[in-house]
């Protein structure tokens, strides 16, 4: 069988086959390729539009994620409950109730960075879909007491950025993004500023620390969706020239007179801006961490992507030696704003596999008495059962679950339904609940009471969507934890889940369900 789905035709790239489901399983081509076909598959569209077909469409309006069906994922594990006892609370049926489950988690080398919920929204950078929804997303995350990172390239993509002597001195876009979180923060959670190669050259993180009051910064090695730098598209020659002058790779070269002539003639409508790949090296990494701390960074994070095992080992070792405050590991299959579609499907170590390796490496550090950094695992997590399984598989090292696409979806839907309420064009699915914000959004009244009517009136409505989504996750996670009799995150252990197949058990180190509790069963039965 093929684990890859949609080869040569996918809704992601707006391509399809003439013969429908009758396709060659390994090439993805129609079983018969007809002379005379307009060519709506990826091969055919590539013959006309070339490299444009590399990317999911429509650009700037979507997020996207892999549709590859990996051999082992989190569905191959089940959560184990018990009828005995309680951890973290008195074993009294009147006290051991699911609302009593504590979901607070602590990050930072001293455990002083507190989140109300174990959720970190992984970095949202310069893509249009992130920029257009950031205020809704950041406000919702702040109110929920969670963490969020501002992604790469925001400053240099800012049309009004001021750069002096090769250094950012003012960026309205970055300032707005930081304030979108800070204005709604109640002292829990964090907003971090991430940096790639170009951001580091422009001293973006120094600017954020010194001028914007940012306490947390994140070094970026990559993400689970791709193993190259970030990309965006530019629809004017002026914008392409501007970003070329700021040090980016822009294709085709906007400074070439022949390219300019072709663009003006309508031969193509968009330029591509690409970021450089970083070059990881121990001494320079450690020096950069110390440089940021001297600049005033209270917390320094690292995010790494789904690279080969040796690179994961480097991330773990470097994070330990530098005593980082958070290490985020992003598995393949997760989503992003813009990545090459086939790369998203066919590159990297999937989340379950990379987490299994991660646990082994962290356990080795712990066995040696080395510093073990707080870790967040990311890569396709969307619902409460995913969260529990991710926390359990990585116990006791995983302190938070990284999300991106799902939180952004909640922000976008919240924003869109809010606009529909204002315009009086509420979709039938939601109109049945009423016609006001307080009637349609189940948590709107709670937030209004929590924030006050005046502040609530200023709240970006998509933030209600994020808050509501997170509250759903929180209650669902509490229910799972109550059933497992674990009333705080620190009590979750690896045997709170079981592998449904022997292959899943072999890969993960999680016990096969038919072997679970074998010793205790013998003691009970005598």
N, C-alpha and C positions, 0 to 999 in steps of 0.2 A: 504494500500500500504506500501511497505518497502522503507524507505529512503536510506537504505544501498545498495550500488552497489557492484557487484563482490564478494559477499560472497562465500568463498571457491574456487574462481577462478578469477584471475586478471592478466592483463599484468604486473602489478607492481611486482608480485611474480613469474612471468613466469609459471603460472598454468592455466589449462583449464579443462572443463568438457567433458566427453565422449558424453553426450546427448545435448551438446550445450545450446540453450536457454530453453530447457525443464529441468527446475530445480525446486527444492522445494524452495519457496520464502524465508522462514525463516531460514532454515539450509544451503541453498546454495548447497546442494548435488544434484547429478543427480537424476532424478525421479526414475530411476532404477539403482542400484549399482550392477555391474556385476562381478561375480567371474571369474577371468581371465583378468580383466582390469589391465593395467600396473600402474594405479593410478597416473594420471597427475594433479589431483586437489590438493588443499592444504592439505587435509587430507591424500591423498595417498603419496604425496611427503614427508609429515611430518613423515609418517611411515618409510620412508627410510632415510631421511636427518635430521629429528628432528627439533631442534631450528633454523637451518639455514633458514628455510622457514618462520620464523618470519619477515624477513626483505626484503624490495624491492631489486630486482636484475637487472643488475649485480652491485654488490657493488663497490663503488669507481669511477664509470663512470656515475652515474645518480644523479639527484635530484628527489624527489618524493613528491606528495601531495595527500591529501584525494580525493576520488571519491564519497564520500557520498553526497547525494542530500538533503541539509537541507531544512526544511519547509519554511524558510524565508531567502533570501539573497539579495544582492544589486540590483538584477534584478527586485525585487518587488517594486522598487522606480524609478520614472522618474524625470528628471531634468526639472525645470520650466524656461521658457524664458519669456520675456516681451517686449512690443513694446514702453514702456514709460521710458524716463529719462536715467540717467547714474550715477553710484556711483563711485567716485574716479577720475572722469575726466569730462571735460566740455561736456554737452549734445549737441555736435555738430557732425553731421555725418562725417565731415572731420577729426575729432579728435578721436571720439569714435570708433576706429577700433581695431580689435582683436590683431594686433601686439603691440598695446599700453598697453595691459594688463600686469601688474607687478606681476610676480610670486615669487618675493623675500619673504623669510620668516625668522623670527628671533627666535632663541632659546636662552637658558640661562636665569637665573633669572633676569638679567639686559637687556636682549634682544640684547646682543652684539655678539652673535654667529650667523652669517649671512649665509644663503644658497641662492644660485641663483635660485634654484628650490626646491619645498617642498617635497624632496625625501630623505629618509634615508635608506641606504642599511643595513638591519639588519645583525647581526653578522654572519660571515663565519669563522668557527673554523678549527679543525684539520682534517676534512674529506679530502680524496684524491681529490675529485672533486673541492673543494674550493681551496686547495693548488695548484693544477695544473693550475688554471685559475686566481689566485689572482692578478698577475701583470697586466693583461689585465683589470680586473674589477676595481682595485684600481685606476689605471691611468685614466680610463674613468670617474669614479666618481669624481676624483679630478679636471679634466678639466671642467666637468659640474658644479662644485661648489656645490656639494651635500655632504652628510655625509655618512660615512661607519664605521662599527665596526669590529674589528678583534675579532673573537670568542674565545671560551674557548679551553683550552688544547694545544694551539700552542707551548708554551715553553716546557712543559713536554714531548710533542711528538717529539720535535726536537732531532734528534740523536746526535747532537753536542752541546747540551746545557751544560753549566757549572753550577753546583749547589754546593755551599759551605755553610756549616752550615745550610742546609735546605732551602737555599734561592738562587734564580736564580741570577747569576752575569753576564751571557752572553748567549744570544740565537741568533745565526745567522738567524734562521727562522723568529723570531719575528722582528728582526732588519730589515730584508729584506722587510717584509710586511709593516712595518711603512714607510720605505723609498720609497716603490712603490707608496705610496700616496704622501708623502712629496715632492718627486722629480717633481711632476706634479701639485702641488697645486699653486693656484694664490691668496691665501689669503681668499678665501671663502670656506665654508664647513668645515669638520673635519674628522679626523681619531681617533676613540676611541678604547681602549683596554678593552675587557670584561674579567670578572673573575668568575669562579665557585669555588667550595669548594677547589679543589686541587690547582688551580691557586692562590687562596688567601693564602693558606698555604705556597706556594713557593714564595710569595711576587712578583708575576709577574707584578702587576700594579705599585708597587714601582719602580721596575726595568725600566719599560717603561717610567715613569715620570722622574726619575733621570738620566737615561743613554740615552734614545732615544728621549727626547724632546717632549713626548706626553703630550698634555694638557687636553685631555678628557678621562675619564675612565667610565666603565659601570658595575654596579653590576647586577648580573643575578639571577633571581628567577626561570626562566624557559622559555619555548617557547610554541607556539600554537600547535606544532606537537606532543609533548609528555610531560608527567609529570614525567619523570625520567631523570637521567643524560645522557650525551652524550655517544655514542658508536662508536667504530671503530673496524675493523678487522685487525689482525696481522698475517702475513704469514710466520714468522720464530720464532723458539724457542728463539733465542737470543733476538729478539725484545720484545717478551712476558716477558722474564725475566727482561729485562731492565725497562719496564714500571711497572712491579710488584714492582721492587726496588724503583721506584719513587712514590709509594703510591697508585697506581691505583688498582681497582678490575679487575683481569684478569681471564677469564674462558676458559677452565679448568685451574686449578692452575699449572702454568709452573714449580713451584718448587717441585712438587710431582714427584718422580722418575717413578711411574707407568704411569703418564701422559706423561712424557718425552719419555718413552719407546713406548707408543701408538702412539705418534706423529711421532717418527722416523720410526715406522713400517708402517706409512701411514694410520692409522686408521682415522685420520682427518687432514685437511690441514691448518686450521686457528684457531687462538685464538681470543677471544673477549675481548676488553678493555672497561670497563664501568666506568663512573664518579659517584661520590656520589651525593645524593640529599642534598640540603641545608636545614637548620632549621632556619626559619625566626623568629626573636624576636626583639622587638622594641629597647631595650637599646643597644644591640650589633649592630644593624643596624645603629643607630645614631652614635655610637662610630666609626664604620668603615668609615662612611662618613667624620667625622671630622679628622680621621686618614689620609685619602687620601688627604684632603684639606691641612693639615699641611705638608704633603709630597710634596705638590706643584701642585696638580691637580687643574686646573683652572675651569674645568667643571666636574660635577659628575652626571651620568645618572643612571636610573634603568630600566631594562627590565623585564617584568613579562609575564607569559604565561596564558593559558586559564583555570586557576584554578577557584574554586567555588567563588560565589559573595563575601563572607567574605574576601577572599584573595585579590580580586580586591579592596575592600574597604581599606584593609591594605596598599596596594601599593599606593593608592591615598593619604591616610592620612600620611604615612611615607614620601612620596615625597613632600608633602606640608610642613610638620614640618621640614624636612631637607633642604627645599628650593632647591630642585634638579633642574638641568638645563634642563633635559628632562626625561619624563616618556614614555616608549614605551610599549604598550599593544598589545599582539599578540593573535589573535583569533584562535580557532580551525579550521582546514581545510587548514592551510597554509602548506608550503613545507619545506623540510629539506634535508640534505645529507643522514642521516641514522636514521630512527626511526622504531620501530615495526609497521608493516603495519596495523594490526587491531587496535592498539592504535591510530594511526594517523586518522583512520576513526571513531572510536567510543568513543573517549575521549574528554572532555572539552566543553567549551562554544563557539559556532560558532561566527564569527566576528560581524555580525549584532547585535546579542543578547548581546555580551559583550560590544559593543560600546554603546548600549542603556543604559545598566547599568552604564557604565563609565560616560556618560553625566549626569545622575542623581546625581552621587556622586560628580562630579566636580561642578555642579550647587549648590549643598549644601555647598561646600566649599566657593564658590563665594558669596553666600547669607550671609554667616557669616563674610565675609570680610577677609577670610584666604588667604594665598598665594596659587594661582593655578599654578602648574607647566606647562610649555609647554608640549604638549602631541603629540606623534605619534601613529597612529593606524596601525596595520599590520595584515595580515592574508588573503592572496589570491588576493591582489590588483595587477593588471597587466596593465590596460589601463586607458585612461584619464577620461572616464565616471566613473570608479571605484573611481578614485582620487577625482573627484568633489563630488560624493556622500559621500565619507568618510569625506571630509572636511566639507561638509554642515551638515551632521548628527551630527557631533561633534562640530559645531560652537558654541561659538567663541574659544573653548579650543584646538581643534586639529590644530596643526601648521605644521604637516608634515605627509606624508604617508610612512609607512615602506614597503619595498620590499626586496626580497631576490632571489627567484627562477628566476623571470623574468629578473632581471639585470644580473644574472649569465648566463642565456640562451643567452642574447645579447652578453656577453663577449665570450662565447664558440662558437657561430655561427660566430661572427666577426673573432675570431682566426682561425676557420676552413676554412672560405672562404679566409682569407688572405693567409693561407698555400696553398690552392688550386690555388690561383693566382700565387704564386711563383713557384709551380710545373707545371703550365700550364694545370691543370686538373680541370678547372672551371665547376661547375654544369651548365647544360643548362639554368636553370632558371635565372642565373646571367650572363652567358656568353653573353646573348643578349644585355647587357648594355656595353660590352667592355671586354678588357682583362687586363687592368691595375687597380691598386688600386684606382686611381683617377676616373676612369670610373665606376667601379663597386660600390664603396661606395659613396653615394650621398653627404656625408658631408666631404669626404676626402680633397677636394680642400680647403674648408672653414677652416678645421683644419690645413692644411699645411700653409695657410696664417696667421692663428692665432698664431701658434707655431713657425713658421719659418721652412725652409726646413731641416736644420740640426737636430733640435729637432724632427720634424715629422718623420724623417728617423729612429729615435731611439724609437719611440712610439710603445709599444706592439699593434699589429694590432687589437686585440680584444677590445681595448679601443675605437677604431673608432666605433665598434658595439654598445658599451654602450652609447657613446656620441650621436650617431644617434638615438638610441632607446629613449633616454631621450629627444632629440629635438622633436621627433614625439609626445611624451607625452606632452611636453610643448606647442606645437602649438595646439594640440587637446584640452588641458585644457583651453588655451586662448580663443579658439573658443566657448567653452561652457560658459565660464565666460562672454565673450562679449555678447552672446545671453541673458544671465541673467542680463546684464548691470552692472556687478560687475568687476571693473577694477583693483582691488587688492584683495589679499586673505582675508584681514581683513574685507571686505564688504560682504563676503559670509555668509548667515544666514540659519537657519534650514528650513525656508519656501522657499528656493530655490530648494527644492525637495519635491515631494509629494508621498504618499504611494498609491500603486495601489490596495491594498486590505485592508479591515478593520482589518484583523489580523496583517498585517504589521504595520498599524497605531497604533494598540493597543500595540504592542511590543516596537516600536521605539519611540512613542510620536510624530512622524511626521504626519502631518495632512493628512487625507484621501482625495484623489484627488477630490471627489465630494463635499467636504466641504471646499475646499481651496478658499480663498478670499471671503467667504460668506458675511462678513460684508461690504467689499468694493463694492461688486456687488450690495448690497441693496442700498448703497449710490449713485452709478452710475445710477441705474434704478429708484431710487426714490420710 
